[in-house]
Amino acid sequence: RCSYQFACYHDGGMITDGVLLRLTEDRFWMAQADGDLFSWYKAHAEGLDVKIHDPNVWVSQIQGPRSLELLAAVLDGPMPDPFRYFDCAEVSIAGQTCWISRSGFTNELGWEVYLLPDTNIPAIGDRIMEVGAAFGILLTGTPVFRARRIEAGLLNAGSDFGAETTPFDAGLGGFVEFDDRDFVGRKALEAADKSCRTWGMRVTGGVAQLGRVMTIDGKEVGRVCSSGYSPYQGCGVCIVRMDDPAQGPGTKVEVLCADGSTRSGELCTLPMYDADRLIPRGKLVDIPANPIAAE
């Protein structure tokens, strides 16, 4: 199985996040976002029966409504069973042993493949692209799916949160468990303001400039953390962080856009739709109703 994880400093500020894969009973991989998590692990390993090392694994993701059909077609053997949302498994593709997980950075149905240094990566890549041609596969980079991960509320380390952001600020308070286990930053987080300051925002007719402040009646009230254009919703979409936690969904602000114009944006919840993650779970195949049209 896999799980979403993030690490904090002693003051409760966030370092980075990622997906933790449990490969065996006592062997784990952390597929992390940007941030020096390796040094953090090493620093806190003293006195523990654990070995920390970097396996130099690279990750690629295959996302979309037909991604599991493609997976079944590229595997040298049968599909893993079970292979549920956030499961992981060791498989063979093009004669190469590798790990895959039911996860991704788009909130679409999909999977990720983990490539070790001794893996024949071109063989796996060629197999996926050759078989994927019949499924309409496209080779893309992060800019292509940026709007989709914004709509899904999937935060980007370094832009949507950082060392000055607590999990509560980032809307991730539901992942913080104050049970009988100790963890780095617990004392600070127990005392922290539990209010959320991170929201989505829609901008009609424009795309907000990244990093720009937002204003209400000329007063700065927050900042644009991520921004893109959603072809599906037909508007600019953003992840923003507000100074005042009382300013949440429904709040209207002014923001400078990429074309130089100042436009109105309205805060909304994250995810912007599919709050129950039915799409990546494979329980919703049809495209859901446009959230703007449904309002």
Backbone as CSV, one residue per row, in Angstrom:
resi,resn,N_x,N_y,N_z,CA_x,CA_y,CA_z,C_x,C_y,C_z
1,ARG,0.835,-1.201,0.000,0.000,0.000,0.000,0.868,1.249,0.000
2,CYS,0.245,2.360,-0.337,0.894,3.662,-0.309,0.083,4.583,0.592
3,SER,0.688,5.679,0.987,-0.046,6.690,1.737,0.561,8.056,1.478
4,TYR,-0.294,9.080,1.542,0.179,10.456,1.402,0.805,10.889,2.716
5,GLN,1.989,11.493,2.648,2.722,11.888,3.846,3.312,13.287,3.656
6,PHE,3.507,13.996,4.753,4.312,15.222,4.709,5.139,15.311,5.981
7,ALA,6.223,16.070,5.905,7.138,16.232,7.036,7.163,17.692,7.460
8,CYS,7.332,17.908,8.762,7.346,19.263,9.312,8.627,19.520,10.100
9,TYR,8.959,20.800,10.214,10.021,21.226,11.120,9.475,21.241,12.548
10,HIS,10.349,21.509,13.499,9.924,21.552,14.901,8.899,22.657,15.158
11,ASP,8.944,23.731,14.349,7.991,24.826,14.553,6.666,24.610,13.834
12,GLY,6.483,23.437,13.212,5.239,23.118,12.529,5.209,23.484,11.068
13,GLY,6.228,24.207,10.591,6.294,24.540,9.175,6.575,23.309,8.330
14,MET,6.065,23.296,7.098,6.169,22.118,6.249,7.462,22.100,5.441
15,ILE,8.069,20.918,5.337,9.272,20.733,4.522,8.875,20.342,3.102
16,THR,8.213,19.221,2.975,7.738,18.747,1.679,6.731,17.633,1.918
17,ASP,6.191,17.092,0.837,5.243,15.983,0.938,5.576,14.944,-0.117
18,GLY,4.767,13.894,-0.179,5.000,12.859,-1.167,4.188,11.616,-0.871
19,VAL,4.479,10.564,-1.610,3.793,9.280,-1.454,4.770,8.273,-0.861
20,LEU,4.388,7.681,0.254,5.199,6.655,0.912,4.728,5.285,0.449
21,LEU,5.637,4.502,-0.128,5.328,3.149,-0.590,5.907,2.139,0.398
22,ARG,5.084,1.220,0.824,5.573,0.129,1.673,5.820,-1.077,0.775
23,LEU,7.089,-1.339,0.479,7.450,-2.403,-0.451,7.432,-3.771,0.222
24,THR,7.963,-3.834,1.441,7.930,-5.055,2.247,7.624,-4.647,3.682
25,GLU,7.670,-5.608,4.580,7.357,-5.331,5.987,8.228,-4.223,6.570
26,ASP,9.505,-4.188,6.155,10.419,-3.215,6.753,11.212,-2.425,5.708
27,ARG,10.643,-2.262,4.521,11.320,-1.516,3.458,10.333,-0.537,2.834
28,PHE,10.738,0.733,2.789,9.852,1.788,2.308,10.581,2.672,1.300
29,TRP,9.821,3.223,0.374,10.297,4.295,-0.497,9.443,5.526,-0.238
30,MET,10.082,6.694,-0.228,9.349,7.945,-0.150,9.530,8.676,-1.468
31,ALA,8.461,8.719,-2.261,8.480,9.452,-3.529,8.109,10.897,-3.215
32,GLN,9.119,11.705,-2.950,8.890,13.038,-2.423,8.836,14.107,-3.498
33,ALA,8.231,15.235,-3.149,8.277,16.424,-3.985,9.581,17.164,-3.692
34,ASP,9.713,18.385,-4.218,10.924,19.162,-3.979,11.113,19.424,-2.485
35,GLY,12.370,19.475,-2.054,12.676,19.718,-0.647,13.715,18.734,-0.145
36,ASP,14.515,19.149,0.830,15.607,18.315,1.322,15.112,17.380,2.415
37,LEU,14.324,16.407,2.036,13.785,15.456,3.004,14.827,14.421,3.419
38,PHE,15.775,14.128,2.524,16.796,13.126,2.833,17.592,13.531,4.076
39,SER,18.023,14.788,4.145,18.778,15.260,5.309,17.927,15.220,6.571
40,TRP,16.641,15.518,6.426,15.718,15.482,7.569,15.619,14.057,8.116
41,TYR,15.480,13.082,7.201,15.434,11.677,7.625,16.729,11.280,8.339
42,LYS,17.868,11.638,7.739,19.155,11.283,8.333,19.311,11.903,9.721
43,ALA,18.875,13.146,9.868,19.033,13.847,11.139,18.212,13.207,12.251
44,HIS,17.062,12.647,11.901,16.172,12.084,12.914,16.287,10.562,13.033
45,ALA,17.265,9.972,12.343,17.432,8.514,12.385,18.302,8.056,13.549
46,GLU,18.971,8.995,14.216,19.869,8.626,15.312,19.105,7.894,16.421
47,GLY,19.671,6.769,16.833,19.058,5.982,17.897,17.979,5.036,17.427
48,LEU,17.714,5.025,16.126,16.679,4.144,15.582,17.318,3.019,14.775
49,ASP,16.661,1.886,14.726,17.139,0.740,13.956,16.651,0.888,12.520
50,VAL,17.288,1.809,11.795,16.852,2.114,10.435,18.049,2.554,9.601
51,LYS,18.028,2.208,8.325,19.056,2.634,7.382,18.404,3.539,6.344
52,ILE,18.929,4.747,6.217,18.395,5.718,5.264,19.344,5.815,4.077
53,HIS,18.831,5.629,2.871,19.661,5.807,1.678,18.779,6.249,0.523
54,ASP,19.404,6.803,-0.491,18.693,7.274,-1.674,18.802,6.209,-2.762
55,PRO,17.691,5.572,-3.146,17.746,4.532,-4.178,17.859,5.088,-5.592
56,ASN,17.838,6.438,-5.722,17.945,7.086,-7.037,16.879,6.583,-8.007
57,VAL,15.658,6.555,-7.520,14.521,6.111,-8.323,13.884,7.311,-9.018
58,TRP,13.544,7.146,-10.275,12.825,8.177,-11.032,11.396,7.703,-11.268
59,VAL,10.485,8.650,-11.296,9.061,8.324,-11.383,8.445,8.976,-12.617
60,SER,7.647,8.209,-13.349,6.827,8.738,-14.441,5.385,8.336,-14.184
61,GLN,4.461,9.145,-14.667,3.054,8.836,-14.425,2.297,8.712,-15.739
62,ILE,1.355,7.785,-15.754,0.447,7.559,-16.882,-0.953,7.797,-16.338
63,GLN,-1.618,8.827,-16.845,-2.883,9.271,-16.271,-3.952,9.403,-17.354
64,GLY,-5.179,9.088,-16.998,-6.287,9.253,-17.923,-7.279,8.114,-17.816
65,PRO,-8.459,8.290,-18.401,-9.537,7.308,-18.230,-9.216,5.915,-18.762
66,ARG,-8.248,5.783,-19.682,-7.910,4.468,-20.226,-6.557,3.957,-19.719
67,SER,-6.044,4.605,-18.678,-4.702,4.269,-18.195,-4.591,2.838,-17.683
68,LEU,-5.632,2.325,-17.036,-5.553,0.950,-16.535,-5.671,-0.065,-17.665
69,GLU,-6.413,0.283,-18.714,-6.443,-0.579,-19.900,-5.046,-0.667,-20.506
70,LEU,-4.374,0.479,-20.575,-3.017,0.502,-21.117,-2.071,-0.307,-20.239
71,LEU,-2.211,-0.179,-18.929,-1.351,-0.944,-18.024,-1.492,-2.439,-18.275
72,ALA,-2.719,-2.906,-18.397,-2.951,-4.334,-18.642,-2.289,-4.783,-19.940
73,ALA,-2.234,-3.872,-20.919,-1.677,-4.215,-22.225,-0.149,-4.208,-22.240
74,VAL,0.490,-3.423,-21.375,1.956,-3.337,-21.408,2.634,-4.315,-20.449
75,LEU,1.905,-4.850,-19.485,2.511,-5.772,-18.525,2.908,-7.087,-19.190
76,ASP,4.020,-7.644,-18.745,4.439,-8.953,-19.243,3.592,-10.070,-18.654
77,GLY,2.971,-9.816,-17.526,2.125,-10.795,-16.860,0.756,-10.222,-16.570
78,PRO,0.004,-10.855,-15.698,-1.347,-10.386,-15.382,-1.322,-9.106,-14.547
79,MET,-2.451,-8.438,-14.493,-2.608,-7.254,-13.656,-2.475,-7.639,-12.185
80,PRO,-1.864,-6.801,-11.374,-1.838,-7.069,-9.931,-3.259,-7.152,-9.391
81,ASP,-3.467,-8.028,-8.453,-4.797,-8.193,-7.860,-4.640,-8.409,-6.354
82,PRO,-5.079,-7.428,-5.544,-5.810,-6.228,-5.945,-4.864,-5.124,-6.417
83,PHE,-5.417,-4.115,-7.078,-4.665,-2.921,-7.470,-5.596,-1.727,-7.331
84,ARG,-5.915,-1.436,-6.077,-6.855,-0.373,-5.745,-6.146,0.979,-5.709
85,TYR,-6.932,2.026,-5.545,-6.397,3.374,-5.371,-5.388,3.367,-4.221
86,PHE,-4.175,3.808,-4.509,-3.058,3.860,-3.566,-2.530,2.474,-3.183
87,ASP,-2.719,1.489,-4.045,-1.990,0.228,-3.941,-0.680,0.364,-4.717
88,CYS,0.282,-0.503,-4.426,1.499,-0.574,-5.222,1.860,-2.041,-5.428
89,ALA,2.637,-2.319,-6.471,2.968,-3.708,-6.793,4.245,-3.756,-7.622
90,GLU,4.956,-4.875,-7.506,6.133,-5.119,-8.338,5.683,-5.885,-9.575
91,VAL,6.064,-5.390,-10.765,5.610,-5.978,-12.022,6.778,-6.034,-13.006
92,SER,6.493,-6.581,-14.182,7.482,-6.613,-15.261,6.885,-5.967,-16.510
93,ILE,7.625,-5.021,-17.082,7.240,-4.357,-18.325,8.433,-4.420,-19.269
94,ALA,8.228,-4.951,-20.463,9.297,-5.074,-21.464,10.518,-5.800,-20.892
95,GLY,10.252,-6.806,-20.065,11.335,-7.584,-19.481,12.050,-6.913,-18.329
96,GLN,11.552,-5.771,-17.900,12.184,-5.014,-16.820,11.320,-5.062,-15.559
97,THR,11.931,-5.441,-14.446,11.212,-5.440,-13.175,11.141,-4.018,-12.633
98,CYS,9.952,-3.601,-12.218,9.766,-2.248,-11.699,8.568,-2.239,-10.753
99,TRP,8.425,-1.149,-10.040,7.283,-0.959,-9.149,6.310,0.033,-9.767
100,ILE,5.021,-0.212,-9.547,3.985,0.712,-10.000,3.059,1.015,-8.823
101,SER,2.383,2.143,-8.887,1.422,2.507,-7.843,0.208,3.162,-8.480
102,ARG,-0.947,2.980,-7.858,-2.191,3.606,-8.312,-2.269,5.013,-7.719
103,SER,-1.496,5.913,-8.273,-1.423,7.276,-7.769,-1.047,8.201,-8.914
104,GLY,-0.943,9.494,-8.621,-0.571,10.460,-9.640,-0.796,11.875,-9.163
105,PHE,-0.432,12.834,-10.015,-0.493,14.253,-9.655,-1.558,14.976,-10.472
106,THR,-2.648,14.258,-10.807,-3.696,14.859,-11.635,-5.100,14.653,-11.081
107,ASN,-5.264,13.746,-10.145,-6.589,13.332,-9.661,-7.424,12.686,-10.765
108,GLU,-6.756,12.122,-11.751,-7.401,11.306,-12.770,-7.075,9.842,-12.477
109,LEU,-7.803,8.941,-13.112,-7.463,7.526,-13.029,-6.055,7.360,-13.593
110,GLY,-5.199,6.649,-12.886,-3.850,6.516,-13.413,-2.928,5.704,-12.532
111,TRP,-1.678,5.630,-12.968,-0.660,4.880,-12.243,0.696,5.525,-12.478
112,GLU,1.621,5.211,-11.588,2.983,5.714,-11.704,3.943,4.538,-11.745
113,VAL,5.050,4.716,-12.466,6.056,3.671,-12.588,7.368,4.210,-12.024
114,TYR,8.043,3.378,-11.218,9.260,3.762,-10.502,10.451,3.051,-11.139
115,LEU,11.436,3.834,-11.568,12.522,3.328,-12.391,13.848,3.413,-11.642
116,LEU,14.483,2.271,-11.421,15.763,2.183,-10.724,16.926,2.463,-11.678
117,PRO,18.115,2.775,-11.137,19.260,3.083,-12.000,19.626,1.973,-12.975
118,ASP,19.447,0.709,-12.579,19.814,-0.394,-13.468,18.667,-0.833,-14.374
119,THR,17.567,-0.092,-14.347,16.433,-0.404,-15.215,16.720,0.083,-16.632
120,ASN,16.333,-0.705,-17.617,16.414,-0.261,-19.012,15.214,0.654,-19.261
121,ILE,15.385,1.916,-18.925,14.274,2.860,-18.984,13.736,3.038,-20.403
122,PRO,14.608,3.167,-21.434,14.070,3.291,-22.794,13.175,2.122,-23.196
123,ALA,13.505,0.912,-22.729,12.681,-0.249,-23.082,11.272,-0.096,-22.526
124,ILE,11.167,0.343,-21.271,9.844,0.550,-20.672,9.122,1.696,-21.356
125,GLY,9.839,2.808,-21.575,9.212,3.957,-22.221,8.722,3.642,-23.617
126,ASP,9.547,2.942,-24.392,9.148,2.582,-25.758,7.931,1.668,-25.740
127,ARG,7.908,0.724,-24.806,6.771,-0.204,-24.724,5.482,0.560,-24.414
128,ILE,5.544,1.466,-23.460,4.351,2.229,-23.084,3.873,3.093,-24.245
129,MET,4.797,3.771,-24.926,4.398,4.659,-26.022,3.900,3.871,-27.232
130,GLU,4.537,2.750,-27.537,4.113,1.951,-28.690,2.727,1.363,-28.474
131,VAL,2.518,0.739,-27.325,1.208,0.161,-27.025,0.188,1.268,-26.801
132,GLY,0.634,2.363,-26.202,-0.275,3.459,-25.889,-0.789,4.213,-27.093
133,ALA,-0.137,4.062,-28.248,-0.590,4.772,-29.447,-2.038,4.430,-29.775
134,ALA,-2.414,3.188,-29.561,-3.791,2.767,-29.843,-4.782,3.359,-28.852
135,PHE,-4.277,3.849,-27.728,-5.138,4.450,-26.706,-5.115,5.980,-26.767
136,GLY,-4.362,6.527,-27.732,-4.275,7.976,-27.855,-3.334,8.622,-26.863
137,ILE,-2.287,7.904,-26.443,-1.376,8.436,-25.438,-0.594,9.627,-25.977
138,LEU,-0.327,10.594,-25.109,0.484,11.760,-25.439,1.607,11.879,-24.422
139,LEU,2.802,12.211,-24.898,3.941,12.435,-24.019,3.954,13.911,-23.622
140,THR,3.824,14.190,-22.333,3.693,15.576,-21.879,4.560,15.825,-20.648
141,GLY,4.577,17.090,-20.232,5.261,17.491,-19.010,4.293,18.155,-18.055
142,THR,4.821,18.644,-16.954,3.956,19.192,-15.901,3.075,20.364,-16.327
143,PRO,3.513,21.260,-17.246,2.612,22.370,-17.600,1.270,21.910,-18.164
144,VAL,1.260,20.745,-18.806,0.035,20.273,-19.443,-1.033,19.924,-18.412
145,PHE,-0.627,19.339,-17.303,-1.633,18.927,-16.315,-1.677,19.851,-15.096
146,ARG,-1.026,21.015,-15.188,-1.014,21.929,-14.039,-2.422,22.324,-13.618
147,ALA,-3.263,22.695,-14.586,-4.625,23.123,-14.246,-5.403,21.998,-13.579
148,ARG,-5.168,20.771,-14.019,-5.914,19.643,-13.446,-5.522,19.397,-11.989
149,ARG,-4.251,19.518,-11.677,-3.852,19.289,-10.287,-4.297,20.465,-9.418
150,ILE,-4.397,21.682,-9.999,-4.936,22.820,-9.253,-6.406,22.572,-8.938
151,GLU,-7.181,22.170,-9.942,-8.601,21.873,-9.727,-8.782,20.811,-8.645
152,ALA,-7.863,19.854,-8.613,-7.959,18.750,-7.655,-7.471,19.135,-6.266
153,GLY,-6.848,20.313,-6.140,-6.324,20.720,-4.843,-5.076,19.957,-4.440
154,LEU,-4.311,19.475,-5.428,-3.056,18.783,-5.147,-1.956,19.836,-5.044
155,LEU,-1.433,20.029,-3.854,-0.522,21.134,-3.588,0.886,20.848,-4.090
156,ASN,1.557,21.917,-4.535,2.914,21.832,-5.041,3.875,22.387,-3.997
157,ALA,4.803,21.537,-3.548,5.767,21.965,-2.536,6.610,23.113,-3.069
158,GLY,6.790,24.127,-2.253,7.601,25.270,-2.640,6.807,26.438,-3.159
159,SER,5.630,26.177,-3.720,4.781,27.273,-4.193,3.472,27.341,-3.412
160,ASP,2.827,26.192,-3.205,1.559,26.178,-2.461,1.772,26.078,-0.954
161,PHE,2.917,25.607,-0.540,3.265,25.594,0.886,4.776,25.616,1.025
162,GLY,5.237,26.020,2.209,6.668,26.078,2.471,6.933,26.050,3.958
163,ALA,8.126,26.451,4.345,8.545,26.373,5.740,7.710,27.257,6.650
164,GLU,7.081,28.285,6.074,6.259,29.194,6.884,4.806,28.738,6.967
165,THR,4.478,27.630,6.316,3.104,27.147,6.229,2.914,25.915,7.101
166,THR,1.908,25.916,7.958,1.574,24.708,8.711,0.600,23.866,7.885
167,PRO,0.446,22.586,8.202,-0.556,21.777,7.503,-1.964,22.365,7.613
168,PHE,-2.264,23.035,8.711,-3.586,23.642,8.872,-3.746,24.820,7.922
169,ASP,-2.707,25.657,7.788,-2.740,26.752,6.819,-3.027,26.216,5.421
170,ALA,-2.412,25.070,5.100,-2.486,24.501,3.754,-3.747,23.689,3.505
171,GLY,-4.625,23.594,4.498,-5.836,22.800,4.327,-5.610,21.313,4.484
172,LEU,-4.494,20.940,5.097,-4.142,19.530,5.274,-4.271,19.079,6.723
173,GLY,-4.991,19.837,7.513,-5.134,19.507,8.924,-5.746,18.147,9.179
174,GLY,-6.564,17.666,8.237,-7.196,16.363,8.401,-6.210,15.209,8.402
175,PHE,-4.977,15.459,7.919,-3.957,14.413,7.896,-3.115,14.392,9.173
176,VAL,-3.303,15.374,10.048,-2.525,15.445,11.285,-3.254,14.665,12.372
177,GLU,-2.619,13.638,12.909,-3.239,12.784,13.923,-2.535,12.974,15.264
178,PHE,-3.252,13.535,16.217,-2.709,13.712,17.562,-3.087,12.507,18.430
179,ASP,-2.510,11.347,18.086,-2.768,10.150,18.889,-1.620,9.982,19.883
180,ASP,-1.286,8.760,20.252,-0.260,8.556,21.270,1.150,8.510,20.699
181,ARG,1.302,8.786,19.397,2.631,8.769,18.795,3.225,10.177,18.778
182,ASP,4.529,10.239,19.009,5.215,11.518,18.926,5.687,11.729,17.488
183,PHE,5.814,12.967,17.075,6.352,13.276,15.759,6.942,14.678,15.789
184,VAL,7.828,14.942,14.841,8.499,16.236,14.780,7.477,17.329,14.474
185,GLY,7.440,18.338,15.312,6.514,19.446,15.130,5.213,19.302,15.882
186,ARG,5.038,18.197,16.601,3.753,17.956,17.270,3.389,19.076,18.244
187,LYS,4.328,19.457,19.103,4.025,20.469,20.115,3.579,21.774,19.467
188,ALA,4.281,22.180,18.413,3.928,23.420,17.723,2.568,23.312,17.048
189,LEU,2.272,22.163,16.457,1.000,21.996,15.758,-0.170,21.899,16.728
190,GLU,0.060,21.334,17.890,-1.009,21.297,18.891,-1.412,22.710,19.302
191,ALA,-0.433,23.614,19.330,-0.703,24.992,19.746,-1.068,25.906,18.583
192,ALA,-0.950,25.412,17.357,-1.141,26.257,16.178,-2.610,26.592,15.935
193,ASP,-2.824,27.692,15.226,-4.152,28.040,14.732,-4.585,26.944,13.759
194,LYS,-5.757,26.386,13.949,-6.218,25.270,13.116,-6.991,25.739,11.877
195,SER,-7.031,27.039,11.630,-7.803,27.573,10.504,-7.108,27.306,9.173
196,CYS,-7.920,27.096,8.141,-7.411,26.924,6.778,-7.292,28.291,6.103
197,ARG,-6.180,28.490,5.387,-5.968,29.728,4.645,-5.749,29.473,3.155
198,THR,-5.837,28.233,2.740,-5.555,27.858,1.352,-6.842,27.439,0.650
199,TRP,-7.119,28.083,-0.486,-8.369,27.847,-1.208,-8.118,27.822,-2.707
200,GLY,-9.133,27.407,-3.439,-9.104,27.547,-4.874,-9.645,28.914,-5.263
201,MET,-9.396,29.297,-6.508,-9.967,30.544,-7.018,-10.202,30.416,-8.518
202,ARG,-11.345,30.921,-8.971,-11.663,30.973,-10.394,-11.599,32.423,-10.860
203,VAL,-10.989,32.622,-12.026,-10.872,33.954,-12.618,-11.492,33.903,-14.007
204,THR,-12.579,34.613,-14.209,-13.262,34.614,-15.501,-12.542,35.539,-16.472
205,GLY,-12.197,35.005,-17.648,-11.617,35.828,-18.702,-10.130,36.056,-18.608
206,GLY,-9.457,35.407,-17.685,-8.019,35.623,-17.568,-7.343,34.573,-16.709
207,VAL,-6.014,34.608,-16.723,-5.195,33.710,-15.910,-4.359,34.566,-14.971
208,ALA,-4.540,34.390,-13.681,-3.831,35.206,-12.696,-2.326,34.987,-12.783
209,GLN,-1.574,36.060,-12.599,-0.125,35.947,-12.590,0.334,35.242,-11.313
210,LEU,1.252,34.299,-11.480,1.771,33.530,-10.360,2.513,34.443,-9.388
211,GLY,2.236,34.272,-8.106,2.932,35.032,-7.079,2.353,36.398,-6.797
212,ARG,1.353,36.820,-7.571,0.769,38.146,-7.383,-0.093,38.194,-6.126
213,VAL,-0.137,39.375,-5.521,-1.028,39.558,-4.379,-2.440,39.783,-4.896
214,MET,-3.417,39.478,-4.067,-4.821,39.745,-4.353,-5.274,40.871,-3.439
215,THR,-6.209,41.659,-3.922,-6.655,42.813,-3.146,-8.173,42.863,-3.045
216,ILE,-8.643,43.511,-1.980,-10.048,43.874,-1.808,-10.064,45.348,-1.443
217,ASP,-10.683,46.162,-2.301,-10.710,47.618,-2.104,-9.303,48.176,-1.939
218,GLY,-8.363,47.638,-2.719,-6.998,48.137,-2.706,-6.115,47.595,-1.602
219,LYS,-6.651,46.784,-0.697,-5.881,46.232,0.414,-5.446,44.806,0.088
220,GLU,-4.162,44.514,0.294,-3.656,43.172,0.049,-4.268,42.176,1.029
221,VAL,-4.775,41.063,0.489,-5.446,40.070,1.339,-4.893,38.660,1.176
222,GLY,-4.018,38.442,0.198,-3.499,37.103,-0.027,-2.604,37.060,-1.245
223,ARG,-2.221,35.846,-1.641,-1.268,35.673,-2.732,-1.648,34.467,-3.592
224,VAL,-1.374,34.581,-4.894,-1.601,33.481,-5.836,-0.411,32.527,-5.754
225,CYS,-0.660,31.279,-5.379,0.403,30.284,-5.219,0.608,29.445,-6.480
226,SER,-0.463,29.070,-7.149,-0.418,28.321,-8.408,-1.500,28.869,-9.318
227,SER,-1.241,28.840,-10.623,-2.219,29.410,-11.552,-2.133,28.728,-12.905
228,GLY,-3.277,28.615,-13.572,-3.328,28.033,-14.900,-4.689,28.276,-15.519
229,TYR,-4.874,27.761,-16.739,-6.164,27.881,-17.423,-6.804,26.512,-17.519
230,SER,-8.077,26.426,-17.147,-8.808,25.170,-17.208,-9.679,25.129,-18.458
231,PRO,-9.326,24.320,-19.461,-10.199,24.185,-20.633,-11.566,23.631,-20.257
232,TYR,-11.604,22.784,-19.253,-12.856,22.154,-18.826,-13.815,23.170,-18.229
233,GLN,-13.310,24.017,-17.335,-14.168,25.013,-16.705,-14.248,26.308,-17.508
234,GLY,-13.322,26.495,-18.441,-13.350,27.689,-19.275,-12.983,28.955,-18.530
235,CYS,-12.048,28.850,-17.592,-11.638,30.024,-16.819,-10.252,29.782,-16.234
236,GLY,-9.677,30.833,-15.679,-8.441,30.680,-14.949,-8.706,30.001,-13.617
237,VAL,-7.792,29.156,-13.187,-7.932,28.477,-11.892,-6.652,28.686,-11.095
238,CYS,-6.794,28.799,-9.796,-5.649,29.090,-8.927,-5.754,28.331,-7.615
239,ILE,-4.622,28.195,-6.971,-4.557,27.888,-5.546,-4.005,29.138,-4.880
240,VAL,-4.707,29.641,-3.879,-4.323,30.894,-3.237,-4.205,30.693,-1.730
241,ARG,-3.426,31.563,-1.103,-3.345,31.549,0.358,-3.732,32.930,0.877
242,MET,-4.714,32.951,1.778,-5.258,34.188,2.310,-4.605,34.545,3.643
243,ASP,-4.514,35.843,3.908,-3.982,36.305,5.193,-4.990,36.089,6.316
244,ASP,-6.265,36.304,6.012,-7.336,36.196,7.003,-8.115,34.907,6.759
245,PRO,-8.108,33.962,7.700,-8.828,32.699,7.490,-10.333,32.876,7.359
246,ALA,-10.859,34.037,7.738,-12.294,34.283,7.605,-12.689,34.522,6.155
247,GLN,-11.706,34.832,5.306,-11.982,35.065,3.886,-11.803,33.747,3.141
248,GLY,-12.916,33.058,2.923,-12.896,31.754,2.287,-13.759,31.717,1.048
249,PRO,-14.310,30.547,0.706,-15.135,30.404,-0.494,-16.236,31.455,-0.570
250,GLY,-16.385,32.030,-1.766,-17.356,33.092,-1.990,-16.756,34.480,-1.922
251,THR,-15.578,34.612,-1.318,-14.895,35.907,-1.250,-14.441,36.321,-2.643
252,LYS,-14.675,37.577,-3.004,-14.260,38.095,-4.306,-13.090,39.048,-4.130
253,VAL,-12.093,38.883,-4.990,-10.873,39.682,-4.917,-10.526,40.214,-6.304
254,GLU,-9.564,41.126,-6.358,-9.005,41.612,-7.613,-7.586,41.076,-7.744
255,VAL,-7.202,40.687,-8.974,-5.874,40.126,-9.179,-5.367,40.495,-10.573
256,LEU,-4.058,40.717,-10.689,-3.438,41.031,-11.970,-3.269,39.750,-12.776
257,CYS,-3.658,39.799,-14.058,-3.615,38.610,-14.913,-2.462,38.672,-15.906
258,ALA,-2.227,37.557,-16.580,-1.091,37.418,-17.481,-1.129,38.405,-18.636
259,ASP,-2.328,38.843,-19.045,-2.440,39.790,-20.153,-2.314,41.241,-19.696
260,GLY,-2.004,41.447,-18.428,-1.834,42.795,-17.904,-3.089,43.420,-17.342
261,SER,-4.209,42.753,-17.498,-5.471,43.289,-16.988,-5.672,42.891,-15.531
262,THR,-6.465,43.659,-14.826,-6.872,43.317,-13.468,-8.287,42.772,-13.525
263,ARG,-8.480,41.576,-13.021,-9.781,40.922,-13.107,-10.245,40.451,-11.731
264,SER,-11.523,40.120,-11.692,-12.120,39.643,-10.447,-11.970,38.130,-10.341
265,GLY,-11.618,37.672,-9.161,-11.551,36.247,-8.883,-12.427,35.913,-7.697
266,GLU,-12.965,34.705,-7.691,-13.809,34.282,-6.573,-13.251,33.010,-5.959
267,LEU,-13.070,33.030,-4.644,-12.534,31.878,-3.938,-13.549,30.741,-3.910
268,CYS,-13.037,29.509,-3.937,-13.885,28.314,-3.917,-13.181,27.221,-3.126
269,THR,-13.901,26.154,-2.866,-13.319,25.033,-2.137,-12.372,24.241,-3.031
270,LEU,-11.520,23.456,-2.418,-10.660,22.503,-3.097,-10.956,21.113,-2.549
271,PRO,-11.066,20.115,-3.432,-11.034,20.192,-4.884,-12.205,21.008,-5.445
272,MET,-12.049,21.505,-6.658,-13.114,22.281,-7.275,-14.276,21.390,-7.698
273,TYR,-13.999,20.119,-7.921,-15.036,19.113,-8.160,-14.448,17.742,-7.850
274,ASP,-15.297,16.723,-7.819,-14.901,15.357,-7.468,-14.227,15.319,-6.096
275,ALA,-14.914,15.885,-5.112,-14.362,15.964,-3.758,-14.105,14.593,-3.140
276,ASP,-14.833,13.575,-3.576,-14.667,12.229,-3.018,-13.645,11.389,-3.779
277,ARG,-12.937,12.018,-4.734,-11.905,11.328,-5.515,-12.460,10.093,-6.227
278,LEU,-13.669,10.212,-6.759,-14.270,9.075,-7.457,-13.574,8.797,-8.786
279,ILE,-13.052,9.850,-9.428,-12.379,9.662,-10.719,-11.112,8.824,-10.561
280,PRO,-10.164,9.185,-9.686,-8.965,8.346,-9.567,-9.231,6.974,-8.961
281,ARG,-10.337,6.845,-8.250,-10.694,5.536,-7.697,-11.309,4.624,-8.759
282,GLY,-11.599,5.179,-9.945,-12.196,4.397,-11.009,-13.688,4.205,-10.868
283,LYS,-14.314,4.979,-9.986,-15.751,4.846,-9.745,-16.578,5.833,-10.568
284,LEU,-15.922,6.769,-11.239,-16.610,7.744,-12.074,-15.865,7.837,-13.389
285,VAL,-16.491,7.350,-14.450,-15.859,7.326,-15.763,-16.322,8.499,-16.605
286,ASP,-17.622,8.821,-16.540,-18.143,9.941,-17.313,-17.590,11.257,-16.774
287,ILE,-17.390,12.224,-17.664,-16.923,13.542,-17.239,-18.012,14.195,-16.405
288,PRO,-17.699,14.643,-15.185,-18.732,15.254,-14.334,-19.201,16.587,-14.881
289,ALA,-20.351,17.035,-14.399,-20.898,18.311,-14.844,-19.935,19.434,-14.509
290,ASN,-19.805,20.388,-15.433,-18.956,21.554,-15.196,-19.420,22.253,-13.930
291,PRO,-18.536,22.424,-12.935,-18.972,23.018,-11.669,-19.500,24.430,-11.809
292,ILE,-19.006,25.181,-12.801,-19.508,26.541,-13.001,-20.924,26.494,-13.544
293,ALA,-21.156,25.608,-14.534,-22.488,25.502,-15.131,-23.506,24.996,-14.128
294,ALA,-23.037,24.204,-13.153,-23.956,23.626,-12.172,-24.349,24.618,-11.086
295,GLU,-23.601,25.721,-10.976,-23.890,26.689,-9.916,-25.064,27.586,-10.289
